[in-house]
Every structure is written in structure tokens, then in C-alpha cells.
Amino acid sequence: MSTKDELRQVEEDLERLRAENREIREQIRDMGATDQMEKAAVISQADEQVELIAGLERRRDWLLQRLEEGKG
């Protein structure tokens, strides 16, 4: 896989994860008074996705740098 292809895949993954994270956070807001354990689990899932997003953003930045250096 070329660097450009990998960058495109990372961008697609970022877009998908960001959309999923927005949906999860909307669900949390819509839950209202519900089981606190369930709510905590959903918040934890959203936080884990934020970590995945940060990792993908670092990967994207590295790939962009690699392309700028002419290595891709």
C-alpha cells in the first residue's frame, strides 16, 4: 500500500470514528435518567474512541510529513 493510499484510509477511518463518536455522545445526552452503569460504559466507549482518533491523527500527520519529504 502506498503512503497516499494509507493516508486516504486513515482519513476515512478518522471520518467514520468521529461520526460514531458524535452519535455515542448524542446517545449519552438523550439517555436522561437511566442506569448509571450503562451510562458510564457508554462514556467509556466514547473516551476510548477519542484515544483511537488521536492515534489516527498522529498517524495521519506522520504520513503527511512522509509525503512532504518525498518518501511516499
Secondary structure, DSSP 8 states (H G I E B T S, - for coil): --HHHHHHHHHHHHHHHHHHHHHHHHHHHHH-S--HHHHHHHHHHHHHHHHHHHHHHHHHHHHHHHHHTT--
